[in-house]
Amino acid sequence: METRAQKRANEEAYERTNPFKWMIDQIIRFRYLIGLIFLILIVALNLNGSSIGSWDKIVSERSDNKTSDVIFGENREVRSDEWMVQTPFYFSQAESDYPVVNKQYGKEGQNMIIAYNSPVKDWTVIGKPFNWGFLFLGKERGLSFYWGFKIIGMLLLSFEMVMILTKRNKYLSLLGSFWLTFSPAIQWWFMQHVGDLIFFTLAIMVASYHYIANHEKKLLRLFMMGLIVINGIGFVLVLYPAHQVPLVYLIVFWLLGTLIHFRKELVLDIWDLPIIIGGLGIIGIVLFHFYNTSKDAIDATLNTIYPGRREASGGGRPPSDYFYFLTNWKLPFADFKFHGTNNGEVASYFNFFPLTVLLSPFIIFTKQGKEEKYLGAILGLFCCFMFGWTFFGYSHSIAKVLMLTYVTSTRGLVTLGFGSVLLSLWMIHFIWEYVRVPGWVKLIFLGLILALANHSLVTSVMGLYFNRFEMLMTLIVFALILFSLLFKLKKIFLLTMSLVVLASGIFVNPVVHGTGAIDKKTLAEEIVRIKKEDPEAVWLSEGDLYNFTPALGVNTINSVRFYPDMKLWHKIDPKHKHEKIYNRYAHTRAFITADKTKFYLDRPDNFTVNINFTDCKKLGIKYVISNRPLQDYNPLNYAQFEQIYGPDEDKWSIYQLSFTSGDTQATITEDPVGGTEDYQEIPQQAPNDYEYIN
């Protein structure tokens, strides 16, 4: 019988002669160089992962005769936070030379540090490494740099993180880097809070570990503190406490576990004081500068009806929610439209948290790997802490003290899933190396997990999403993964998990060439032409076009705002009767009307305002984009609409608005727009339900 040393020697000899393993080893060895080459290629080829092609369904007429810029995959309309909000914000910044307060939004402008971490020429950009490309590469390739840097950086950070968790198991670490980066919970929210915060959290955890683990290397300590400074600033500036609060707990838990792990070796020296104080000082100075320049915007955001005053109670998640990862493989290929939710909300992390709980007695009482248990224990405590909040909830007083009232249980599931992946990777390595579990116990655990998974599938909304064959195959593949994990069939596990991870993640976002979906539209080019001739003009965009015009750098009354423009709305609502409607993060649809000005709340993050002619004059609106025949208002002899563009293929027209010399307008009994075959009522329903709000 082979000894462990002989077995390892044979495995090493096999690795040296296996060309596939040799190739994997070279990829791992030169990973940073390969990452740099891929980043250069992505920027040079002008590629990105944005779904801005979704604008083609709203504005389709192009000047370059192309029908789509998508090279691979498909646009994700459900990710409107990305293509309808964040990417236009970034383009608007590029058109305005990256100000802190972008005056193209309403009357007061909008603070763009708060607005989805948009690129700004300000000290706070230190904490936004994804955005650095915008400042020196321009709009198009800046977007390419954003996507390329973020995905390559996350792959490299995830690899280093799993190397720590698995004591440098390079093959499990390679799997872990793709497992984390291409988890659907990250890919469906890649450009928003989840993608940003997971990136920053990984960087802080990796840097803090290596600062402590390699304490004798002064230059490395300095470099790691630099990473902590950059990502620490970025972490705070995301300003989304529903994810930030639990991730802060994870970072704190991690630091404690690391300090306990290295408690015998760690000795502070004279260099620690200037490095630590200097790093924290830089973070403090930048954040103080941010607060000083953005105080009004921060206060306005915190005082919004949604999400500023939202208070969570925790608990209430059914057991099936913890098995939503079983849908991951299908989400890129079929929409999830049940009970008001969607693909982005269901997307989660494939993990083995329930199995880890079952195996915990064997892990705790095994005599081997004692020092490695600290990191696993700390991750396990974090996962149990978050499971308790999402499943049971805590008393309001405890939740208030712990700041968990900012964390809805649905958002808590996301950070629980992230922690569970880290714990799962640690657990896999640990049981493969140190733990011996009787075969019959493994089979019992396998049966219990499969029973829970099956119950979750058939009793939840997942039963509506899968047909019977898909449900059966999902359980079979899950069983194969669990069996190969428990019985240490490492090659089968690595191969099967790799396929599941890649199928779940790489097909989520498209591969896109350029930004023609916005820039190469005939409507966009006409807007830009008018802007050059009349740069100070105020615009209103009807329908779902509200955040298209800011991307072109024109001053737009209605758009997407992170906090309300009170100066704007108080002009037409002087008694503040409708403040509860517009005092929120909101997509703002607006329509011109001869009737009274009215506000309608469509969803927690969306409202519609119908603006009377008189109020249009108060707001100084000069150009209106609409797909309704606004010239039919002209016979009222007050507001005059001159059609200067269109209608195009989507019936969009640009009207120049002027007013007659009279101070009053005709009294009407009904809105006269129409009287032709193109008659269209002002719609009051919300636009397509792009996302479920919680």
N, C-alpha and C positions, 0 to 999 in steps of 0.2 A: 504493500500500500504506500502511495506517495505521501511524503511529508508536505507540510504547507510550504516549506522553502523550495522543495523540488517542484511542486505544482506551480509556484510563482515563477521559477526559473524557466519552466516549460512554456508558460504563458508569455513571458518576455521574449523567448526565442521565436514563438509563433508570431508575435507582433512585429518582430524585425523582418520576417519573411512574408507577411501579409501585405499586399500593395494597398488594399483599401484602408487598413489601419495606418499604414505609413502615410497615406495622403491626409487622413484625419489628423494625425500627429503634426504634420507640417502646417495645416490650417490653424491648429491650436497654437503652434509655436510662433507663427508669423501673423497672429490674429490682428495685432494693431496696425501693421503695415497693410494687410488685406483690407481692413476697415477704412484706412485712409484712401486707398486706391478706389474703393467702391464709392466713397463720399465724393471724390474728385469726378468720377464717372457720372454719378447722379446729377451733380451740378452742371458738368459740361454738356450732358445730354438733355438738360432742362426737364428733368423728370420730377414728379411729385405724386403724393398719394391722396390728393384732395378730391372730393366729390363735387367740385364746382361745375362739372358737366350737368349736374341737376338743374342748373339755370337754363339749360337748353329746352326744358319743358315749359319754361315761363317766357323766355325770349329765345326764339329759335333762328331768326334770320341772321346769317353770318356773312361777312364780307370776304372771307377767304374760301368760300364754297366747301368747307369741311362740314361734316355732320357730327363728328365727335373727336375729342383729343385722347380718348381712352385707348391705351395700348393693350392692357390686360385687366380683366375683372370688370366690375360694373360700378356705376355711381350709386352711392347709398343715400337716397333721399331722406331716409329716417334720421340721418346725421345732420340735420339742419343747423345744429349748433356750430358745425364746422363750415359747410359750404355757404350757408345763408348768413352767418354771423361772424365767425372768427376770421375766416379768410378775407371777406370784404373789409373787416376792421383793419387787417394788416395792409391791404391794398390802399385803403383810405389814408393810412399813416404814410405810406410811400409817396402818395400824391401830395401830401402836405408837409413833407420833409421831417416826419417823425416827431411832432410836438408832444409835450406832456398832455396839454389840453387841446384837443382837435376841435377847431371852431366850425368844422363842416357839419357838426351835429347840433341842430336846433339853434336856440338863441344863446345859451350859455356855453355851448360846446360840451365835450365829454372828456373826462380824465381817462386817458388810454392806458395808464399803468394798471388801473383797476379792470379795464375792459379786456378780459381774456389775455392778460399779459402781452398786450400788443407791443411791437418794437417802438422804442422811444429813444431819442437822443438825450439821455439822462443817466445819472449814476446808477439808477436801479437796473439798467440793462446788464450790469455785472451779473445779476442773478438770472439772466435769461439767455443762456448760451445758444439755444436754438435760434434766437432772433439776431444773432450777430451778423449772419449772412445778409440780412436785409440792409444793413448799414453800409456795406461795401460792395454788394453784388447786384443791388437793385431788386425790383419787385418779383420778377419771374424766377430768377435764380436764387433769390433770397428764400422763396417758397421751397425750391428744390433743396437748398441747404437745410432748411428747417426740418423737412421730412427725413432727409438722408442722415443728418447729424443725430437726430433724435432716435431713429431706429437702430443705427449702428452703435451709438453710445449706449443704448439700453441693452443691446446684445452683449457688449463688452462688460458692462457693469454687472449684468446678470451672471455672466460666466464667472467673474471674480467673486461674486457673492456665493455662488454654489461651490466654488473651490474652497471657500472658507468653511462652509457647512459640511462638506464631504471630505475634508482633509486631503484636498487636491486630487480627488477622483476626476480626472480630466474628461472621461467619456460621459459620466453622469452630469458633470458641469456643462458640457456642450449641450446635452439634452436640456438641462435646466435653463440655459440661456435662451433657447428657443421656446421652451415651455412658458417662461415668464413673459418674454417679449411678445409672443404671438398668442397669449391668452386672450380670448375674445373680450373679456372685461376691459383689457387695455386697448385692443385694436379697434373696438367699436367706439371707444372714447379717447382715441389716441391723441387728438389735438386739444382735448379739453382737460378738465381738472385731473381725471384719473391718470392719463398719460404723463402729465407734468409731475404730479405728486409722487407717483411710483418711481419715476426717474430720479427725482431729487432724494427720495427716501433711500433708494438703493445706493446712490452716491454717498450719502451721509453715513450709512451703515458700513459700507466698504471702507471709506476713508477713516472713520473712527476706529475700526478694527485694526487696520494696518498701522495707524498712528501708535496704537498701544502694542500691537504684536511686534513691530519692528522699531521699537523705541530707541534702539542704539544707533539708528541711522538718522542723522540730523537733517540731511537734505530731504530724505523721504518724508520725515515728519512735517517739514515745511510745505512740501508738495501736498500732502494729505490735508493739512490745515487749509491750504488754498482751495482744495475741492470742497471742504466743509463750508468755507466762506461763500463761494459761488452758489452752491446748492442750498445752503441755509437761507441765503437771501431770497433765492427763487422760491423755496418752499413757503416762506411767509407771504410772499407777494401773490401767491395764487388766490388767497382770500376766499377759500371755500371750506369753512369749518366742518361741514358734514364729513369730509374725508380727512381734513388736517388733524382734527382732534384725535381720532384713533391712531393715525400714523405717528403722531407725537408720542403716544403711549408706546407704540412699537419701538420707536427709536430709543426712548428712555429704557425700556426693558432690555433692548439689545446692548446698550452701553453698560448696564448693570451686569448682564451676563458675560460680556467681554472682560470687564474689570475683575469679576470673580474668577473667570477662566485663567487670567494672567496675574492673579493676585500675588503669586510667589516670585514671579520674574520681574514685575514692574517696579522700577525705582525712579522716581522723578529726579530730574537734574536741573541745572541752571537754565537750560534752553527752553524748558517747558513754560516757564512764566512768560517770557516775551512772545513766544509762539502762540500760546493759548489766549493770553490777554490781547495780543495784537489781532488775532483772527476774530475773536468775539468783539473787539473794539470796532473793526471794520464793518462787521455785520450791524452793530449798533448804530454807527454813524450813518450808514446807507439807509437803514430803516427809519432813523430819526429824520433824515432828509426826506424820505418818502412821506412820512406822516406830516411833516411840516408843509410840504407842497401839495398834499392831497387830503388834508384834514376835512375839508368841506365835502369832498366826494365820498370819503370814508363814512362820515356821519350820515350823509344822505343815503348811502347804501344800507347802513345798519338800521336806519329808520324806515325802510320800505316795508310795505305790507307783506310783500313776498320778494325775496325770501328772508328779509332782515328780521321780521318778528315771528318767524316760524319757530315753534318749540316742539321738540320731539319727546315722546314718552317711552319709546323703546318697546321691545317685545312684539308679539303678534305674528312672527313669521312662522308659517307651517313647516313641518319637517321636510316637505317636498322641495322647499326653496333651497335647501342645502344640497340638493341633487340636481339643480338646474344645469350643472356642467354637462349632464348627459345630452343636452340639446346642442352643445357647442359645435359638434361636427356638421350639423344640418343648417345652422343659422346663416352661413354665408350663401346658402343655396335656396332657401325658402323663407318667406316672411312669417314672423310670429305675430299674429293679430288676434289675440284672445284676451278678453276681459280688460281692454284698454291699455294693454302693454305692447311692447314691440321687441325687436331683436336686441337693441342696445340695452334695454332694461333686463332682459333675461340673460344676456351674455355674462359668463362667470369664469371662474378658474377651475380647471380640472384638478382635483386634489384628493388626498386620502386621510382627511382629518378623522372621520369615524373609525377607520382602520387603526390609525395611530392611537386613538383612545383605547381601543380593544387590546392593542399590543403593549400599552404603557406598563402594566405590571411586569412583563418580561423585560422591558427596557430598564425599568427602575431597579430591579433586583439582580440584573446581570452584573457580574463583578468586573467585566472588561469595559474599557472605554470610559472610565469614571470621569476624567477631565472633560471629555467631549459631551457629557450629559448636560453641562451647564447651559450651553447654547440651546440645546433641544428643549430643556426644561423652561427656559425663558420664553421661547417661541410658543411652547405649549400653554404656558400661563396666559400669554397674550390672546391666543385663540380661544381659550376657555372664557376669558374676560369678555371678549367680543361676542362669543356665542351666547353668553348669559344676557348681554344687552339686547341682542336681536331676537332671541327666543323667549326669554322670560321678562326682560325689562327690569329696571331697578327702581326703587322708590324715588319720587320726584326730588326730594331733598338731596339724596346721594347723587342722582344724575346731575343736579344743578351744580353741586360742588365739583364733580368730575368733568363738567362742561359737556356731558353727553346729551344734554337737551338740544345741542346743535346737530346731533347725529340721528337722522331718521334710521329706522331699522333696515330699510332697503339699501341705504348708502352704507350702513354698517356691514351689510353682507359683502360688499365689495372689498373692504379692508380686511374682513375676516378671511375672505378667499385668498387674498394676497399672502397673509400670514400663514394660511394653511398650506399654500404651495411651498413656502420656505420650510415649514415644519415637515412636510411630506418628503422633500428632498433630503433633509437631515435624517429623517427616520429610515428612508430606503438605504442610505449608506450605512447607518448604524446597525440595522438588523442584518444586512448582508455581511458585515464585518464581525459583529460581536454576539449577536443574539441567536440562540437556538430555541426553536419552538417546536413541540411535538407535531407530527404531521396531522394527527386527528384534530388538534386544536386549530391548526391552520384551516382545515376544511370547515370546521364549525364557524370560524370567523368569516371565511369566504361566503358561507351560506347566509350568515346574518346580514352581511353588507349587501349581498344580492337581493335578499328579501326586502331590505329597506329601499333599495333602488327600485325594485319592481313595484312596491307599494307606492312609491313616489310617482312613478310613471303612470300607473293606472288610476290613481285617485286624484290627480292634479290636472291642471290645464295642459300638461305635457301629453296627456292621453288624447287630447284633441289635435295636438301638433303632429304626433307620430301615427302612422298606420301600424297595423299589427306586425307586418314584416319588419319595418324599421325599428319597432320596439324590441322585437326578438333579437335582431342583429346588434342593436345597441347593448343589450344585456349580455350577449355572447362575447362581444369585443371587450366589454367591461370585465367580464368574468376571466377572460384570457389575460388581461392586464393584471388583475388581482392575483391570479394563480401564478403567473410568472414572477411577480414581485415576491409573494410569500414563499415560493419554493426555489427562489434564487436562480431562476432561468434568465440570467442577465441579458443575453443577446436578444431573446424573444421580447423581453420587457422593453429594452431600449429601442428596438425596431418598431414595436407596436405603438409605444407612446410617442415616438417621433412622428409616425404617420398620423396619429390622432391630433397631435399638437399642430402639425403643419396644415392639415386639412381644415382645422378649426380657425386658424389665424391668418394664413397668407392670402386667403381669398376674400378677406373682409374688405380691405380698401383697394381701390383700383390703382393701376400704374398709369399715370397721365403725362402727356407731353405738353408743357406750356400752360398758359392761362387764357387761351383763346375763348373759352366758354364765357368769359366776361369781356375781355378786351376786343375780340374780333367780331362783335355784334354790330350790325349797322346802326341799331339804336344807340349803343354805347359810343360809337364813333361820332354820331350826331350830337350827343350830349357833351362830349369832349370838345367838339368844334364850338358849340355855343358857349361853353365854359371859358374858352380862350377869349372870346369876344366880350363876355359879360361875366367875369369871374366872381363878382360879389352877389350875384343873383341868388334868390332863395327858391328852392324847388319843393314840390310835393309829388310823391309817386303813389298812385292809387294801386289797390289790389295787393298782390304778393310781391310787388317790385320794390318794396320799401327799403330794403338794404342793398339794392343793386346800385343805386345812384351814389351813395357815399363811397363805394369802392372806386368810383371814377373821379372822386375829389370835388364833388359839388355840395353846396350847403343845402342839406335836406331837413325839412321840418319833421318828417316822420321817418323813423328808422328802428333799430334795436338799441335800447339803452339799458345800462346796468343800474342806473338810478335816474329818477325823473328830472326833466328840465322844468322846474317849477316856474321859472320866469316865463317860459313859453306858454304853459297851460293856464297860468293865472291870467294871462292876457285875454283868454277866451272863456275862462271860468273864474271871474273875479271874486265870486263868493265862495269858492273852493268846494262847491257842492259835490263834485265828482272826484275829489282827491283820492278817495279809496280805490278808484279805478286806475288812475295813472301813477300813483305812488308805489311803483314796483319795478323790478326788472321786467322789461316787456318788449315784445315785438309789437310795433305800432302801425296798424293799417289805418289809412285815412282816405276819405272821399269828399269831393266837393258836392255841396247840396244847396238848393234854394230854401230848404226847410231850416228849422232851428238847429243849432249845433248840439249834438248829442254824443255821449260816450257810452260804449257797451263793453262789458268785460266778457271776453270770449273764453279764456282759460286763465289759470293763475299767472301765466307769463305772456298773455296776449290780450290786447284790447283794440277796439275799433273806434275811431272818432269820425263822425260826419260833420264837416266844417262848413258853416254858412258863409255866403259871399262876404258879408260884412266882416266876419272874423278872418277870412283870407286876406282882406285888405289890412286889417290890424297887424297880421303876422308878416306882411310884406311879401307874400308869395307872388312870384313873377312867372314861373314856368310850372306846368302841370303835365305829368305823364299819365295817360289814361287809355283804357281800351273801350271807353264809352264815348258817345258822340257829344262832347261837351259844348260844341257850337250851338246845340239846340237851346242852350240857356240864353243866347244872345238876344232874342226878341224881348226878354224882360227889361232890356235897356239899362242894365246895371253892370253886371260882370260880363266882360267881352272876351271870348276865347278865340284866338287866332291860331289856326292849325298850321304849324311851321314844319312839321314832319309827320309822315305816315298817312294812312295806317299801313303798318308793315304786315308780314305774314300772320302775326299774332294779334293784329288789330291795335297795336300800340301806336299812339300818336303823341306828339309833343305840342302842347298849346302854350302860347304866350298870353298871359292874363293881364287885362287892363280894366279900368273902371271908368264909367261915365262920370260927368262932372256932378251929377246929382248926389245928394247925401243919403237918399232913401231908395229902396228898390220896390218893385211892384209886389203887392200882396198876392200870394198864390194859394190855391187850395191843394195842389199836388205837384210833385216834382215833375217838370216838363221834359226832362231828358228822355228822348225817345221820339215817338211819332213816326219812326222809320222802321225798316226791317232790322236795324241794328239795335233796337231798343233793349236796354238792359237795366234792370233794377239795381239799386245800390245793395250789394250783398251784406247781410248782417251775420252770417255764419262765420265761424273761425276758418282759416285756411286749413289745408290738409293737416290732419293730426300727426305732425311729424314726430312728436315725442310725448311720452307719458310723464307727467310731472308729479314728483313726490318730494 
